[in-house]
Amino acid sequence: MTRENILIKVNNLTKKFGRFTAVDNLSFEVEKGEIFGFLGANGAGKTTVIKILCGILSPSSGDVSVDGFDVYSQTEKIKKNIGYMSQNFSLYEDLSVYENFRFFGGIYGLPRKEIKKRTDYFLKTLGLQDKKDSVISSLPLGWKQKIAFSVAQIHNPKIIFLDEPTSGVDPVTRRQFWDMIYKTAHSGITVFVTTHYMDEAEYCDRISIMDAGKIKAIDTPENLKKLYKENSIEKIFIKLIR
Amino acid sequence: MFSIKTKNISKAYKDVKALKNINLNVKEGEIFGLIGPDGAGKTTLFRILTTLILPDKGRAFVKGYDVVKKYKKIRKIVGYMPGKFSLYQDLSVEENLNFFASIFNTTVSENYETIKDIYSQLEPFKKRLAGRLSGGMKQKLALSCALVHKPEILFLDEPTTGVDAVSRKEFWDILNKIKNTGISIFVSTPYMEEAGLCDRVAFIQKGEILTVDTPKNIKSNFHDTLAAVKADNMYKLITDLRALKAVQAVFRFGKSIHLSFDINVINPDEILSYLKSKEHNNISIKKIDPNMEDCFMKLMKD
């Protein structure tokens, strides 16, 4: 990795809640344009790390920067440069497709002309031009997730965080969603993704596996399989966490 | 006798048809899986069978009791774990369990044998508030609460959604133990690989049952030839394979691409030379058996 290509830099990150250590001396880096899979057991500390990287939670100690901005002192700059999508929080159900784009574009301070241009581009890519005025709640889950992914990119972020983006969608839609992730990463945007589907871990350029606040393994799926002499990420995951 | 029997069950919410003429027979003592994505109608069927909502049309029986007329009887003999975590977050582990036992006029000690295997893993944390448990532990507590009155049949609505791969595996081991005590289990999941762990499954999509069978039969009814294909440039590989008219489906599965085709129309050698002509390197084409997800996607298309 060349230095200027590093987008996320985490050095000895620790986060404590009272006496409980949620994140324990974590160090890792994420490169520009890479699809980074952030795996782990429930309660391992994944959400805490994501909150810190998004600038909404301060670390207890350690150095963390996102796109060169410091998570202690430059959180507003970080927020302008990241996109975020989760299964639980994504879109306003009672607004139309276009209104959602306009609302989030407005929050990021984009001019109205720019919002319109970006929205047209995304709807065209998704083939959903005729759904522009449909209320979100009337659309199937798979479409909502694709729209949410686009809305999270309205301000052209450097990195996008996807927290279990494919939970519960059907297997075909799940794969279409991953096609979108590939396209996004191809355009140079870094994708930081969590998932409980172990086959999806194989689609990532690199993955980390976290347990009890620590990273147990971090590498490409291929290298991890060689290292642990297993033929699937699921088996490695079970080996490391159990 | 069947533990669950439904005859032409239909249910609509305004103009959304959640269930369309559902006919199912679940045998005594089996683990029966209802497999399908969000919005397929799984939860609606669970709510009808546990007597929480009424069907618009059709009839359903749980352990021989009509879900409309004998709902009080059914409520005494079912254990229900809803998809959304529904325990009291501000009560401790122990308090939740005692509460659910007392609702059914029983005590934890009276039925301790039934919940022992699973509850013993939670006992070290019995004073902890339910809201402060991790996902895997919440799920175990919810299952303990659904079991504490020794039900004849268990309804588990997506018990493993959002749960990590290790806890999911442990959970299925527990379900098999429960099954061995003679309790029938009706369980839903969006994880296709879990379908293979059920005795029989129903695939459900958009309110309709696609098929009902054993996992083994579902796999043997997959009539296309299936191959796992790999090459150096996977991104280009998927595009090139999709351009090939003779193949039926091209989907990414982890580190390879699953390609289904009719062997009478195109054979693996022809596919190989096609990929070579597209300048792919390190091509590998291996015939494989379908997994449950291959089967589901095939049935979705038909």
Interface residues (C-beta under 8 A of the other chain):
Chain A: G40 A41 N42 G43 A44 P140 L141 E164 S167 G168 V169 D170 P171 V172 T173 R175 W178 Y182 H186 H196 Y197 M198 D199 A201 E202 Y203 P221 E222 S232 I233 E234 F237 I238 I241 R242
Chain B: G36 P37 D38 G39 A40 S134 G135 G136 E158 T161 G162 V163 D164 A165 V166 S167 R168 K169 P190 Y191 M192 Q205 Y235 F251 R252 F253 G254 K255 E293 F296 M297 M300
